[in-house]
Amino acid sequence: MRRVLIAASACLCLQFPAVSAQAGTILARIDLRSQTMTVSEDGVLKYRWKVSTARKGYVTPVGSYTAKWLSRDHRSKKYDDAPMPYAVFFNGGYAVHGTYELKRLGRPASHGCVRLEPRNAATFFSMTSEAGLKNTRIVISD
């Protein structure tokens, strides 16, 4: 009888796929030419937002990066304590973060960071927090 119960339990377990505890993967693609950022989760496009990247005389680094650290209420030490809400840092002092200069979204205006509307930055910050830094990729291209 015990063998029958064990066999029946094993068959039942095989009927239902295991649920993975692994977080999803986030991919943020920033296009410097169009000044847009698309965000995909597990390969599914979720968002397309206007951004502002480096203005003349500054650089937004091109490449593929893993998110390094998060700061919800960051202030720039380099640029006069400028607010950088919902910052997702990806390369040294470079981050994707919110801005209050909404009129400038869609064209180059920053010192190199990728600026977003604050609600969009909060969404990206939350997605990164949930998925984990190592599961968040930021790809910047010309």
C-alpha positions in Angstrom: 0.0 0.0 0.0 2.8 2.4 0.9 4.5 1.8 -2.5 1.2 2.6 -4.3 0.8 5.9 -2.4 4.4 6.9 -3.2 3.9 6.0 -6.9 0.6 7.9 -7.0 2.2 11.0 -5.4 5.1 10.9 -7.8 2.7 10.8 -10.8 0.7 13.7 -9.4 3.9 15.8 -8.9 4.9 15.2 -12.5 1.5 16.6 -13.7 2.2 20.1 -12.4 5.3 22.0 -13.4 7.4 23.4 -10.7 7.0 27.1 -10.0 10.3 28.9 -10.3 11.3 31.4 -7.5 13.6 33.1 -9.9 12.9 36.7 -10.6 12.2 37.9 -14.2 14.8 39.6 -16.3 14.5 43.3 -17.2 16.1 44.8 -20.3 16.2 48.6 -20.7 17.3 49.7 -24.2 18.2 53.4 -24.6 18.5 54.8 -28.1 20.5 58.0 -28.1 19.3 59.0 -31.6 15.6 58.8 -30.8 16.0 59.7 -27.1 13.8 56.8 -26.1 14.0 53.9 -23.7 12.1 50.7 -24.0 11.7 48.3 -21.1 11.1 44.6 -21.6 10.4 42.0 -18.9 11.1 38.4 -19.7 11.3 39.3 -23.4 7.9 41.1 -23.4 7.9 44.9 -24.3 6.3 46.7 -21.3 7.1 50.4 -21.8 8.4 53.0 -24.2 9.4 56.3 -22.7 11.1 59.6 -23.8 14.4 60.2 -22.1 17.1 62.9 -22.0 20.7 61.8 -22.3 24.0 63.8 -22.6 23.9 67.2 -24.1 26.8 68.7 -26.2 30.0 68.5 -24.3 29.0 65.5 -22.2 28.8 61.7 -22.8 26.3 59.0 -22.1 28.3 55.8 -22.2 27.4 53.4 -25.0 27.4 49.7 -24.1 25.7 46.9 -22.2 25.6 47.1 -18.4 24.2 45.3 -15.4 22.5 47.5 -12.8 25.0 48.1 -10.0 23.0 49.8 -7.2 19.8 51.7 -6.4 19.1 55.0 -4.6 15.5 56.1 -4.2 16.3 59.7 -3.2 19.8 60.3 -4.5 21.4 63.7 -4.8 24.3 64.4 -7.1 27.6 65.1 -5.3 29.1 66.2 -8.6 26.4 68.6 -9.8 25.3 70.9 -7.0 23.2 68.4 -5.1 20.9 68.0 -8.1 18.0 65.6 -7.4 18.2 62.1 -9.0 15.1 60.4 -7.8 14.7 56.6 -8.3 18.3 56.2 -9.5 19.4 52.9 -11.0 23.2 53.2 -11.3 24.8 51.1 -14.0 28.4 52.5 -14.6 30.2 54.5 -12.0 28.2 57.7 -11.4 25.9 57.1 -14.4 22.3 56.2 -13.7 18.9 56.0 -15.1 16.8 58.4 -12.9 13.9 60.8 -12.7 14.0 64.4 -13.6 11.8 67.4 -13.0 12.9 69.1 -16.2 10.1 67.5 -18.1 10.2 70.0 -21.0 13.6 68.6 -22.0 12.6 65.0 -22.3 13.0 63.7 -25.8 16.2 65.6 -26.5 19.8 65.6 -25.1 19.9 67.7 -21.8 21.8 65.8 -19.1 25.4 65.6 -18.0 25.4 62.0 -19.1 22.8 60.2 -17.1 19.6 58.9 -18.6 16.7 61.0 -17.4 13.1 59.9 -17.2 9.8 61.4 -16.1 9.6 60.7 -12.3 6.7 58.2 -12.5 8.5 56.2 -15.2 11.7 56.3 -13.2 9.8 55.0 -10.2 8.4 52.1 -12.3 11.8 51.2 -13.6 13.3 51.4 -10.1 10.5 49.1 -8.8 11.0 46.6 -11.6 14.8 46.6 -11.0 14.2 46.1 -7.2 11.9 43.2 -7.8 13.9 41.5 -10.5 17.3 42.1 -8.8 20.3 44.0 -9.9 21.9 41.1 -11.6 18.7 40.4 -13.6 18.5 44.0 -14.9 20.4 44.9 -18.1 20.8 48.4 -19.5 21.8 48.7 -23.1 22.7 52.1 -24.6 23.2 52.5 -28.4 23.7 55.3 -30.8 
